[in-house]
Amino acid sequence: MSYKKRVPLLILLDSVIVISSIFMGFYILNPYMNVYTVPMLWISSITLLISHHAFAFAYRLYQKAWEYASVGELSAIVKAITLSVSLAGVVQLVLNQDVYLRVLGITWMLHVILIGGSRFSWRVFRDRFISPNPNMKRTLIVGAGSAGTMVARQLLRNPDADLYPVAFVDDHPKKYKLQIYGIEVQGTIKDIPRLADELNIENIVIAIPSLQKLEMNRIFAECSKTSAKTKILPLIEDLVTGRVSVSQIRDVQVEDLLGREPVELDLSSISEKISGKTVLVTGAGGSIGSEICRQIAKFLPQKMVLVGHGENSIYSIDMELRNQYGQVIEIAPIIGDVQDRNRMFEVMQEHSPNVVYHAAAHKHVPLMEYNPREAVKNNVFGTKNVAEAADTFGVETFVLISSDKAVNPTNVMGSTKRIAEMIIQKLDQHSKTKFVAVRFGNVLGSRGSVIPLFKKQIQAGGPVTVTHPEMTRYFMTIPEASRLVIQAGTLARGGEIFVLDMGEPVKITNLAQNLIRLSGYTIEEIGIKYSGLRPGEKMYEELLNEKEIHPEPIFPKIFIGKAVLEQEDEVSYLLDQFDQFTSSQIKEYVINLANRKKNKIFLVAK
């Protein structure tokens, strides 16, 4: 019913109840007296009627959705009725020098019963007698705490929800067999497969927003034994701020299953380093570069310089940041290639950044095996250009985005990253700029990463291709990678390599299996095909080699390594004689150089 129709109907209903209540109260106490001959009763009735509607509007009783009524709505009814009855008593006292206390008391009780009953009857009728839509999906809620209760309540009361809760599971023994909104706690986490089968469950909602990652893996392992679709609540801060609704229940993502908790930032030190300063990000349109920009913008630098080679990606992040921060941050979108030395010096001189985050790089391992010259030009020469420009124009801190593939590299991409580390470490020895590097594992969801590839293969009906059943990799999310970069800038003293504690390495096969299940398929439906190691790939990745390891973290979950600087003369020879090398010579030279092996080409020249 529309608001214009509902309000007159409620006013009419309340008017009948108000008038009836006071006359009924008088009749109960004086059954043989003719109420129509008592003038004060009529005056009281009119006063009560007018005051009731006034207080009803004041407490918005005519604007509430009574099918969702709860204690708050009942409290508003009691307040409005109490005030209106009290006002009627004041009128009686002024005009009659006496108050019909017993009549007003009975009137107050009848008001509460009849008006409250008229409002709550619709909710009772709706909850008890209106059957759920047969098309709604039978849902099992994991967690019978405050979040699970909220989910159950919203699902039951939301006519647009396509989920219908039929049972809870919770590991707390005292909650077993309890009923919440008529929904019973029927078991524990281990009972999920059994209950899903017995109750024909189509969806499972994990309603424990403060869940630890390892516990999340345990729950998902049980959910994956069923054919039900698994969903999860948003983060706990969304609950605290009241932003949780049924529409915010989302599918479980691979990121939710990473076996560790996210890195917490030292916000005060980051704010001190960035707020009010000029920050330059190369590769600002890429997956990691753009997220670095988003994270930095939260600390309100004075200016952000977005450097990138692709105009579409730079335009995209530029517009995104302008829409959110354009009024408080000066944003400079710069189209430029890090391989263009003059352009990098020009940009650095014009904008005079305090901090530089160098995220521009070629990172695809097999592709760089086929294009070693381009890998060196971008990852080595590009880094040298930006770093020397930063040194020339007095940048305070320079942070290089490196890779775990730079440790004992077997491929061109990892080798060029290690050489880039050598270059900035050499510069750090004589520069006022603090040069540091940050090593990542594989970044989930970044361009060229395994997750988008797996998703495409699943959408195409499979199979998902994995190189080797025993291959493992370290994984982190794009926000985690970006936060590590920003935090490293605040910890920099010069020459360090920072590494995130990424927990245990993850088997690519397990990652593929989880992604298949999260997409609503079984392993048998999609299939997994092993294609063999690609050129340059290793079975296992490392984060620091034996000579670099510092066993104690410098910051919670962030380790520091002091990489050994060797073979500077060979780095210089590569840079000087680069154009004379063939592609195969470049490939051999950079891999040997990164692994501290003497190159025949260099030895002959020497």
N, C-alpha and C positions, 0 to 999 in steps of 0.2 A: 504494500500500500504506500502511496506517495505521502510526502510530508504534509501537503495541503489537505489531504483527506484524513490522515491519521490524527492530526492535532484536534480538529473539531470533534471527532469521534471520542477521543480521550477526555476532552473537556466536558462533553455531555455525560459520559460515563462517570467521571469524578463528581460532577454536580449532583447526579442522582444518589451516589454513595454518600456525599457530604450531608445532604438534606435528610436522607433516610437514616443516617447514623445518629444524628442528634435527636431526632424524633423517636427512634427506637430506644435510645438510651433513656429518654424521659419516660417512655411508656413502660420500660422494664422496671423503673423505680416507682412509678405512679400509674399503675394500670387502670385505675378507676377515675383518673382526672382527665378532663377534656383538654388535650394539649392545645387545641386551637384557641382557647380562651386565655392563654398565657402569653402576653405581649413580649416579655423578655426572651421567650423561647424563639420567637420569630426574629427578633433583633439579633440574637446569638447565631441563628441559622444563616442570616444574610451576612453577618460579619465573618462567620466561618467560611462561607462559600467564596466571598471575595478574597479573603486572606489566603485561603488554600490555593486558589489559582495564581495569586501573586507569588507565593513562595514556590509553587510548582514551576513557574517560569524562571524564578530566580535559581532554582536548583536543576533546571533543564530536564524536568521529568518527562516532558512531552517530546524531547529530542533523542531520548535513549533508545537503543535497539534492545528491546526487552527479551528477544529470543536468546540473547547472550547475557542476561541479567545475572549478577552475582552479589556478593556482600556489599560492594560499593554502591550499587543501585538501591539495595535495601536501606542502607544508611541514609541515602538522599531522601527516600520516602519518609523515613522516621523523622528526620530533621524538619522537613516541610510540614508534616502533620503536627508535630510537637509545637512548632512556632505558630501555626494557624489556630490550634486549640488554645494555646496560651493567650493569644491576642483576643480570642472570644471571651476568655476568663477576665481579662483586663477590662473589656467593654462592660461585662456584667458587674464588675466591682465598681466602676465609675457611675453607671446609670442606676444600679439597683442596691448599691452598698452591700452586696452579698454575691457569692460565687456558687453556682451549682456544681460543686466539686465532683460529686459522684456521677452526675450526668455527663460532665466533661470527661471524666475518667473513662466511663463506658464508651463515650463517643470516640475518644482517642484510640481505644482498643479496636473498636469496629472499623475505624478508618484504616488502621494498620493492616488488619486482617483482610478487609475487602479490597482496598486499593492495592496493597501488596499482592494479594491473591490474584487480582485481575491481571496484574503485570506478569507474575511468575507462572501463571497457568499456561501461557503460550510456550514458555521455555520447557515446562514439564511435558506438555503435549508433544512438542517437537522432538525432545530427547527420547520419549518413551514410545511414541506411536507412529512417528514418521520413519519408515524403513529407509535404510541407506540405498543410494542408487545402485542397482545391480551391476552397473558398469564400473563401479569403484573397485580398486584393487585391494585385495586383502593384505594387510600390512602388519608386520611384526616389529615392535619397537624394542631396541636394545638399550637398556638403561631405564630404570623406574625412578630416577631422581627428579629434581626440579625441572631439568630440561626435557626429560621424557614425558613428564606430566604436562608440560606446556605444549609439547607436540601433540599428545593425545587430545588435549582439550581443543586445540585449534583445528585439528583434523575433524573432530566430531562436530564442531560448530560451523565449519566453513562449508557452505553448500557447493562451492566451486572446486573444492579439493577432490582429486581423483584417487586419494588414498583413504582406506577405512581401517582403523586400528582394531585388531582382534585379540592381541595378546602382547604381554611384556615378557622380556627375559632380563634377569639381573642376578649378579653373583652374590649379592648381599643375602645371607640366609634368612634374615628377619623379614624380608619382603616377599618371600615365597608364599603363594596363595592369597596375598593381599589383592584387593580390587581398587583400581583407580579409575574413576569415571565409569565404573562398571566393567572395566577391562582387567583381567586377572594376570598376575605375574605367574607364569606357568613353568618357569624353569630357569636355568643358568645359561651362560654362553655356550657351554658344551651341548646344550639341548637344542640349539638353533636348527641343525639339520633335521632332527626328529620332528620338531614342532612345525617346521616349514612343510614337511611332507604330510603330517596329520591335519594341519589346518589349511592346506592349499594356499600357502603364503606366496604372493606374487612380488611383494616389495619388502625389503628390510630397511628400517631407518635406524642408523646408529646415532643415538641422542645423548652422547657423552662428550660435550665440546671441549673439556679439559683433558681429553684422552692422551696418554703418552703414546709415542710412535710405536714402541714395541708391543704395547697392548692393542693398538690399532691393528697391527699385523696379525695378532692372535685372533682377534674378532673376525677380521676379514677372511682368515683361513677357514673359519667355521662357516661363514656366509658363502664362501666360494664352493662349498660342498652342496649347495642348493642350486636350484634353477632360478631363484628370486633375484631381482635387481636390487643392488645394495646402494643406499643413499646415506648421506651424512649431514649433520647440522653444521652451520657456519661456526666460526671461532667463538670463544667464550666472550670476547669483548662485544660481539654483536648481541649476545644475551644480556649483558650488563647494561648496554645502552638502549635496550628495548627494541632493537631492529630485527629481531627474529620473527619470522612469519612462515606460514606453510610454504609460500612461494620461494623461500630462501633455502629450503632443503635441497641439497644438490647431490649429484652423483659423486661417488668416491673417485678421486683422481690418483694417479700413480704417485704423485708427490706426497699424498697422505700416508703412503706405505713405506716411505724412507725410514730406515731403522735408527733415527736419532732425532733429537729436538733441535729446532732452529737456533742459529747463533743470535745471542742477544747483543745489542750494540751499546757502546758507551756514548750515550746521546750527548752528554755535556761536552766531551772532548771533540766530538764531530761538529757540534754546533759552533764551538770556539774556532775550529779550523775552517769552517765553510761560511757561516753566517756573515753577510756583509762583504764577502770576498768575490773575486772573479775566478770562475772555474771553467776550464776548457776540457771538453771530452772529444777525443777522436773516435771515429766509428760510431758516432752518436745515433745513427739510424739503425744500427744492428740490434740483435736481441739483447745482448748484455749492455752495450753502450746506451741504448734507450732506457733500460731499467736503471742504470746508474744515474741517468739524467732525472728520472722520476724520483729516485731516492734522495738525490742531492737537493732537488727543488723543495723538498719538505723542510730543509734547514734554511731556506730563504737567503741564498747568496745574492750579492748585488747584481752580478751579471753571470749568465751562462752562455758559453760559446760552443755551439754545436757544429762540429766539423765532420764532414762525411763526403764520400765520393758520389753516392747515389742521390739524385735530387728528390725522388719520390719518398724515400725513407726519411731524409732530413725534413722534408716538408711535413710529413706525418707527425714526427715527434715535436717539431716546432709548433704546429697548430695545437697539439695536445697540451703542451706546456703553456702556451699563450692563453688558452681557454681557462686554465686553472690558476696560473700565476702571473699572467700578463700585466696585471696592475701593480705588482710588487717586485717583479724580477725583470731586469733587462735581458732580453733573449736575442742572441745574434746567430742566425743560421748561416753557416759557411760551407759553400761547396768547394772542396779541394781534395786533392789526392796526396796522401802522405809521401808518395814517391816523388812528388814535385817539391824539391828542396826549397826553391825560392818562395813558393807559395806558403810553405810552413813557416819560414822565417818572417814573411810578410804578415801573416795572421798573428804570430806570437808578438811581433813588435807592435802591431796596431792595438791589440786587446790587453797586453800585459797581464796574463793570468797569474794568480797566486798558486793554483793547484792545477796540474794536468793529469788526466786519466787517459792513458793510451790504450784504447780498446780496438783500434783498427787493425785487422789482420786477416790473412787467409788461414782457415782452420780445418778444412776438410782433408783428412789424411790421404785416402786413395787418390783424390783429385790432385793433390800437391805432388804425389809420386809421379804423376804424368806431366806435371808442369813445375819442375824444380826451379827453373829460372824465375818464374813469376812469384814463387814462394819466397825466394831470397829477396827479390826486388821489393816486395810488400812488407814482409815480416822483418827483414834485416835492414835494408836500406831505408824503409819507411820509418822504422824505430829510430835509426841513427839520425835521420833528418829531424824528427820531432824532438828527440832528446837533446840534440846539439842546439836546436833553436831555443829550447827551454833553458839550457845552460847559458846561452848568449844573453838572453833577456831577463835573467834573474828570477826564474820561477822558483817558488819556495820548495814545492814537493812535486815529484814526478812519479806516477805509479804505472808500471807496465803490467798489462794483463798477460800472464804467461799460461802455461799448461802443465799438467802432470806428465804429458808426453815429452817434456823437455828433460826428464830424468832418464839417463841411459837410453837415449832415443835410438830407435831402429828405423825411423822414417824421416822424410824431408821436413814435414811440418814441425815435428817435435824438435828436430835439429835446428831449424831456423829460430825457433823460440828460445832454445838454449843460447844460441849465438846472440840473440837480442838481449838476453840477460847479461852476457859477457860485456856487451857494449855499454850498457847503462852502469854496470859495476865499475868499468874502467873510468867512465865519466865521473862517477861518484868520488873517486879518489882525489880529484883535484877541483871539483866544482862546489860552489856554495849551495847549489840545488841538491836536495836529498832525493836520490834515485833509489827506488825499491821495486820489487816485482811481487806479483801475487799469482800463485799457481792454483788452477782449478782442476777438478775432475770434469767428467762429462756433465754438461748443463742440460737438465730436462727441459724439453720444449723449445730450445734454441734452434735457429735455422740450421739445417743440416744434421741435427741430432737424430738419435735413433727413434725417439718417440713419435715424431711426425711421420717418419717412414713406416713404422709399425701400424700406425692408425690408418694410413692410406692402404696398406696391404690388407688390413682387416676389413675396411670398407669395400674393398674389391673382392672380398670373399676368401682371401688367403691364397697360399700359405704365407705365414710370417717367416722371413728369412733371417736366420741367426748364423753367424760365421762358424762358431764352434760351441758344443754343449758345455764346455768347461770355462769359456771365456768370462772374465769378470772385469768390472769397471767400478770406479768410484762415481757417485752421482750426487748432484746438488741441484737445487732449484735456481731459476734466474734471479729471484729476489735475494736468495742467500749469497749467490756469487757477487751480486752488486753490493750487498752490505759488507762483504769481506773486503772488497776493493776500497770502499769508503773508510772502513775501520783501519785498514792498513795505512792509509794516508796519515791518520792521526798517530799511529805507532812508529812511523818512520824515523829512523835515526841516520839512515844512509847505508845502502849496500845490502839490505836484508832481502830474503825471499820469504814471504808469508804463505802459510798453507793452512787450510781449514781441516779440522778434525772431521772427516766425512764418515766416521764410523767404519763398519766393515764393508769391503767391496761387495757389489751385487752381481750375481750371475745374470748375464744377459738373457739366458733361457728363462729364468724365473721372472724377469721383468716382462718378457714377451707373454708368458702365461698369465700373469696378473692383468696385463692390458687386455688380453683376449677376454678374460672373465669380466672385467670392468665394462667391456663393450657389449656384454649380454650374450656372449657365445661360449661354447665349450671348446676345449682344446681340440677335440676330435672334429668339430665342425670346421674350424679354421685351419688347423694343422701348423706345424713348425718344420721348416726345411733348413738343414745345415748346409751352408754354401762353401765353407772352408775359409781360412784366413785370407784377407785381401792384402795387396802389396803394402808393406810397411807396418802392418798391424802386429801388436804383441798380444799374447794371451792374458797377461796381467800388467797393470800399470803401477808405478811407484810415485810417491809424492816427494821424497827426498832420498838422495843416495847416502851411503855410509859416511862420507866425509862432511856432509852438510847437516847432519841430524843434531838438533838440540832437543834433548828429551822432554824438557819442561815447557809447557805452553806459556807464551808471553801474555796471553789474554785468554779468557775462557774459550776453549775450543779453537784457538788460533795458535799454531806453532810457528816458530821462526827458524830459518836455516841461513847460515852464512856460506853461500856457495863459494867454491874455490875458483879463483880467477887464474886461468892458465892459457898458454898459447896465444898471447896477445898478438904476437908477430904474424901468426897464421891467419887471425881474423883480419888484420890489416892487408895481408896479401890477397885474401879473398875479395876484399872491397876494391883493391887497386886493380887486380887482374880479372875481374868478374867478366868483362866483355870478351875475354880471350878463351874462357872456358866453354866447353860443350855442355849440353844438358846432363849427360851421363857423368862428366867430370864434376859438375856442380853437385850432383846427388852424392857421389862418393866423398867429395871433399867435406861437405857440411856435416855428413853423418860421422865421419872420422873426427872432425874438429870438435863436434859436440860431445863425443865420447873420449876426448883427450888422446886420440891416436894420431901419431904423426902422419902427415900426408906426403905421398911420394912426389906429387907435383911441387909441393913447397920445398921439399928436401933437394930436389933437382935444381930448382931455381936458386936456392940458397947456396 
